[in-house]
Every structure is written in C-alpha cells, then in structure tokens.
Amino acid sequence: MSEQYVIGEGVILDARPASFMTRILGYLLDALVYGIVLFGGILVMENAGWLLYGYETQSVILLLVFAFVLLPTIIETLSRGRSLGKLATGVRVVRDDGGPISARHAFIRAIVGVGELWLTLGTVALVVSFTNDRAKRCGDLLAGTYVIRIRSKKARLDQLMVPPPLVNWISNAEISKFPDGLGLSARQFLERRWNMTPQSRATMALTFYNQLSVHVAPQPPFNVPPEEYITAVIAERSRRESVLEQQRLSRAQLIQQRMNTLPFGIRGSEY
C-alpha cells in the first residue's frame, strides 16, 4: 500500500514501502558483504593462531555475531538506515512516523534478522511481509520501522532552519508524535516545493499545515504562512530528536566509563 500525495503536475510525495524484490536484492548484497567480512575474519584469526587451543567454535560464533548482528547495527545506525545493499538498491529504513532510526531500531532489526533472514533463508520474512501493507518483516514489526523507496536526490534536511520570528514560539511549543508517514511526507514537500506550480505548492502547504497543527500546541500568537509553519515544526522536531540522541549517547558513554572503572568506582591507580 502506497502512502502518497499526488499533485497536479504529477509530482509524487510519498512514504512508499519498498517492494519485496528490491529488499531481497539489498539483502543479497548485504549477505555478500557480511560473508566476505566473516570469511576474511576467519582467515585472519586462523593465520594469527587464534583458532587454536580448542577455541575454534567460540571464535567462529563471535565472528558470526559480529558479521550478522553488530556490523549491520553499526552500519545502519551511522548511515541512518542505509546499509550497503540498501544504498545500492535505493531504499532506506525509517521509523513508522518517517523519522530516522536509532541504534535501538537497528539492533532489533539485526538480531531478529538472524532468525528470519539468515537461518531460514528469508522464508519467515517473506511470509510475514505478505501479511501487512508495508511489507514489514518481523524485525520491522518489533522495532517499529519499515523500508521506503528513495525516489529523489538526497534532501538537504540538515539546512532546515526555524524562521527567526517563530523561534520563541516553536522552542516552547509541545509537539506530539506524528501519524505514520506524516513527518516524512512533510519533509519531502519542503524539499520538492521549488519544482511545483504556485497553485499546487500553496495547496500542499495548506494541507500539511492543517495536518501538523493538530499535533502542535499552542499555536502561534500571530498568522504564519503555511510553509514557514511547516519548516518551523519539522526543523524543531529534528533538533529535539538530535538532542535526545546526543543525550542517549552521552549516557551510554558514561555507563561505559563506569563499567571500565574497577572496582566499583575505584580506579586501578588507587591500589
């Protein structure tokens, strides 16, 4: 099922799920890359003598975990949902509300993918994907994500800035969770609006204005052009997500530092 808006001149703004065959091709490319990493790791460990002394099984298991769980998690987290296979096939993993995925989403997809993709050769993923409109596999259902088709050149979303007159208002406004696909569609509109006719652009801007305003409170104390309103809401939402992600990373680093301090907060140099 395609979630999209079609405007007069035929420009499609969508959050369309990627086709299953496109995803299969991406998984095959990823499997090739991860298989090369696994094979290379085995050769390196064997040449270094690390597979000797009765630890062959444990070493191979660690390599399997790295190649098919940790590596996909790292790649999808750093690339915001685009592994090498997805990059080649023009698809991306996003949250159900259209936002970028985090390490948690990537890890859930990777750990579940071991069973439904690699151990069953994709059989489970194939069956599950045919039971829902977005062609989600089990990992997507558990993580709250889905895979979309990227149909245009990369959007320069990092350059979105809140219009100065709206900074005070939007920085203090409450922004609730958007329905699935709304945030992504609004961002695509901001990217493609320059190629639209004035009438279509105004119509789409008013549509997104009405849809977004339901999830923002309070409203601006003065009249705001729809496009400026949309820009302010999307830019502020992205900023808040970035802040939350930085806070999460800081907490993770702090926990890691505490775990590396032995024992119980007393550093080794104090003994």
C-alpha positions as CSV (number, residue, x, y, z in Angstrom):
1,M,0.0,0.0,0.0
2,S,1.4,3.4,-1.0
3,E,1.1,6.3,1.3
4,Q,1.4,9.3,-1.0
5,Y,0.1,12.6,-2.2
6,V,-0.2,13.2,-5.9
7,I,-0.3,16.8,-7.0
8,G,-1.5,18.3,-10.3
9,E,1.8,18.2,-12.3
10,G,2.4,14.6,-11.4
11,V,4.9,15.1,-8.7
12,I,4.5,12.3,-6.1
13,L,5.3,13.0,-2.4
14,D,5.3,9.6,-0.7
15,A,6.4,7.3,2.0
16,R,6.0,4.3,-0.3
17,P,7.3,1.0,1.1
18,A,10.0,-0.6,-1.0
19,S,9.0,-3.7,-3.0
20,F,9.9,-7.1,-1.6
21,M,12.1,-7.9,-4.6
22,T,14.1,-4.7,-4.1
23,R,14.6,-5.6,-0.5
24,I,15.6,-9.2,-1.4
25,L,18.3,-7.8,-3.8
26,G,19.5,-5.5,-1.0
27,Y,19.7,-8.4,1.5
28,L,21.7,-10.5,-1.0
29,L,24.2,-7.7,-1.5
30,D,24.4,-7.2,2.3
31,A,24.8,-11.0,2.7
32,L,27.7,-11.0,0.2
33,V,29.4,-8.1,2.1
34,Y,28.9,-9.7,5.6
35,G,30.0,-13.1,4.2
36,I,33.2,-11.6,2.9
37,V,33.8,-10.0,6.3
38,L,33.2,-13.3,8.0
39,F,35.4,-15.3,5.7
40,G,38.2,-12.7,6.0
41,G,37.9,-12.7,9.8
42,I,38.3,-16.5,9.9
43,L,41.4,-16.4,7.7
44,V,42.9,-13.6,9.8
45,M,42.3,-15.5,13.1
46,E,43.5,-18.8,11.6
47,N,46.7,-17.2,10.4
48,A,47.2,-15.5,13.7
49,G,46.7,-18.8,15.6
50,W,43.6,-17.5,17.4
51,L,41.5,-20.5,16.2
52,L,43.8,-23.0,18.0
53,Y,43.9,-24.3,21.5
54,G,40.3,-25.6,21.4
55,Y,38.5,-22.3,20.9
56,E,37.6,-22.7,17.3
57,T,33.8,-22.9,17.9
58,Q,33.8,-19.9,20.2
59,S,35.8,-17.8,17.8
60,V,33.6,-18.6,14.9
61,I,30.5,-17.8,16.9
62,L,32.0,-14.4,17.9
63,L,32.7,-13.7,14.2
64,L,29.2,-14.7,13.2
65,V,27.7,-12.3,15.9
66,F,30.0,-9.5,14.6
67,A,29.3,-10.1,10.9
68,F,25.5,-10.5,11.1
69,V,24.5,-8.5,14.2
70,L,27.0,-5.9,15.3
71,L,28.2,-4.9,11.8
72,P,24.7,-4.4,10.4
73,T,23.7,-2.4,13.6
74,I,26.7,-0.1,13.3
75,I,26.3,0.5,9.6
76,E,22.5,1.2,9.7
77,T,22.9,3.4,12.8
78,L,25.7,5.5,11.3
79,S,24.0,5.8,7.9
80,R,20.6,6.4,9.4
81,G,19.0,3.3,7.8
82,R,21.1,2.6,4.7
83,S,23.3,-0.4,4.6
84,L,25.5,-1.1,1.5
85,G,22.8,-3.2,0.0
86,K,20.1,-0.6,0.6
87,L,22.3,2.2,-0.7
88,A,22.8,0.2,-4.0
89,T,19.0,-0.5,-4.3
90,G,17.9,3.0,-3.4
91,V,16.0,2.2,-0.2
92,R,16.2,3.3,3.4
93,V,14.9,2.1,6.8
94,V,12.8,4.7,8.7
95,R,10.7,4.7,11.8
96,D,6.9,4.3,11.5
97,D,6.5,8.0,11.8
98,G,9.0,8.7,9.0
99,G,11.9,9.7,11.2
100,P,15.5,8.4,11.1
101,I,16.2,5.2,13.0
102,S,18.5,4.9,16.1
103,A,20.8,2.2,17.3
104,R,18.0,0.5,19.2
105,H,15.9,0.1,16.0
106,A,19.0,-1.1,14.0
107,F,19.9,-3.7,16.7
108,I,16.4,-5.1,17.0
109,R,16.2,-5.5,13.2
110,A,19.7,-7.1,13.1
111,I,19.1,-9.6,16.0
112,V,15.7,-10.7,14.7
113,G,17.1,-10.9,11.2
114,V,19.4,-13.7,12.2
115,G,16.4,-16.0,12.6
116,E,14.1,-14.7,9.9
117,L,16.6,-13.9,7.2
118,W,19.9,-15.9,7.6
119,L,18.8,-19.1,9.4
120,T,15.6,-19.6,7.4
121,L,17.0,-18.1,4.1
122,G,14.4,-15.4,4.2
123,T,11.4,-17.7,4.3
124,V,9.9,-16.2,7.5
125,A,10.5,-12.7,6.3
126,L,8.8,-13.5,3.0
127,V,5.7,-14.9,4.7
128,V,5.4,-12.1,7.2
129,S,5.9,-9.3,4.7
130,F,2.9,-10.5,2.7
131,T,0.6,-10.1,5.8
132,N,0.9,-6.4,6.2
133,D,0.5,-3.3,3.9
134,R,4.1,-2.1,4.4
135,A,5.8,-5.3,3.6
136,K,7.3,-5.4,7.1
137,R,9.3,-8.4,8.3
138,C,9.3,-9.5,11.9
139,G,12.3,-7.2,12.7
140,D,10.4,-4.2,11.4
141,L,7.3,-5.1,13.4
142,L,9.2,-5.3,16.6
143,A,11.4,-2.3,16.0
144,G,8.6,0.0,14.7
145,T,10.3,0.6,11.3
146,Y,9.7,-0.1,7.6
147,V,11.7,0.3,4.4
148,I,10.9,3.0,1.9
149,R,12.0,3.7,-1.6
150,I,14.1,6.8,-2.1
151,R,12.9,8.3,-5.4
152,S,14.7,11.6,-5.4
153,K,18.2,13.0,-4.9
154,K,19.2,13.5,-1.3
155,A,17.3,16.1,0.6
156,R,19.3,18.7,2.4
157,L,17.3,18.5,5.5
158,D,20.2,19.5,7.7
159,Q,19.9,23.0,6.3
160,L,16.3,23.5,7.6
161,M,16.2,26.4,9.9
162,V,13.4,27.8,12.0
163,P,12.3,31.2,10.6
164,P,13.5,33.8,13.1
165,P,10.0,35.2,14.0
166,L,8.9,31.7,15.1
167,V,11.9,30.7,17.2
168,N,10.5,31.7,20.6
169,W,7.1,30.1,19.8
170,I,8.3,26.8,18.5
171,S,11.0,26.3,21.1
172,N,8.4,26.4,23.8
173,A,5.6,24.5,21.9
174,E,4.6,20.9,22.6
175,I,5.0,18.6,19.5
176,S,3.3,15.3,19.9
177,K,4.0,12.2,17.9
178,F,3.1,12.4,14.2
179,P,1.0,9.7,12.5
180,D,2.9,7.2,10.4
181,G,4.4,8.9,7.3
182,L,3.4,12.4,8.0
183,G,6.8,13.7,9.1
184,L,8.5,12.1,6.1
185,S,5.9,13.5,3.6
186,A,6.2,17.0,5.1
187,R,10.0,16.9,4.7
188,Q,9.6,15.7,1.1
189,F,7.3,18.6,0.4
190,L,9.8,21.1,1.7
191,E,12.5,19.5,-0.5
192,R,10.4,19.5,-3.7
193,R,8.3,22.6,-3.3
194,W,10.6,24.6,-5.6
195,N,9.7,22.4,-8.5
196,M,5.9,22.8,-8.1
197,T,3.5,25.2,-9.7
198,P,2.4,28.0,-7.4
199,Q,-1.2,26.7,-7.1
200,S,-0.1,23.1,-6.3
201,R,2.5,24.4,-3.9
202,A,0.0,26.5,-2.0
203,T,-2.5,23.7,-1.8
204,M,0.0,21.1,-0.5
205,A,1.4,23.7,2.0
206,L,-2.1,24.3,3.4
207,T,-2.7,20.5,3.6
208,F,0.4,19.8,5.6
209,Y,-0.3,22.9,7.7
210,N,-3.7,21.6,8.8
211,Q,-2.3,18.1,9.4
212,L,0.7,19.3,11.5
213,S,-1.2,21.9,13.5
214,V,-3.2,19.1,15.2
215,H,0.0,17.9,16.8
216,V,1.4,21.2,17.9
217,A,0.3,23.3,20.9
218,P,-0.1,26.2,21.5
219,Q,-0.5,27.7,18.0
220,P,1.5,30.8,17.0
221,P,0.1,34.1,18.5
222,F,0.0,35.6,15.0
223,N,-0.7,34.5,11.5
224,V,2.1,32.4,9.9
225,P,2.4,31.4,6.3
226,P,1.9,27.7,5.9
227,E,5.3,27.0,4.5
228,E,7.1,28.8,7.3
229,Y,4.9,26.9,9.8
230,I,5.8,23.6,8.3
231,T,9.5,24.5,8.2
232,A,9.5,25.6,11.9
233,V,7.7,22.4,13.1
234,I,9.9,20.0,11.1
235,A,13.2,21.8,11.9
236,E,12.3,21.9,15.7
237,R,11.3,18.3,15.7
238,S,14.6,17.3,14.1
239,R,16.5,19.4,16.5
240,R,14.8,17.8,19.5
241,E,15.4,14.3,18.1
242,S,19.1,15.2,17.7
243,V,19.3,16.5,21.3
244,L,17.7,13.3,22.6
245,E,20.1,11.2,20.6
246,Q,23.1,13.1,21.9
247,Q,21.8,12.7,25.5
248,R,21.4,8.9,24.9
249,L,25.0,8.7,23.5
250,S,26.3,10.7,26.5
251,R,24.5,8.4,28.9
252,A,25.9,5.3,27.1
253,Q,29.4,6.7,27.3
254,L,29.1,7.5,31.0
255,I,27.9,4.0,31.7
256,Q,30.7,2.5,29.7
257,Q,33.2,4.7,31.6
258,R,31.8,3.4,34.9
259,M,31.9,-0.2,33.7
260,N,35.6,0.3,32.8
261,T,36.4,1.7,36.3
262,L,37.3,-1.1,38.7
263,P,36.3,-2.0,41.2
264,F,33.1,0.0,42.0
265,G,34.3,3.4,41.1
266,I,37.9,3.0,42.4
267,R,40.4,3.3,39.6
268,G,43.3,0.8,39.4
269,S,45.8,3.5,40.0
270,E,44.5,4.0,43.5
271,Y,45.5,0.5,44.7
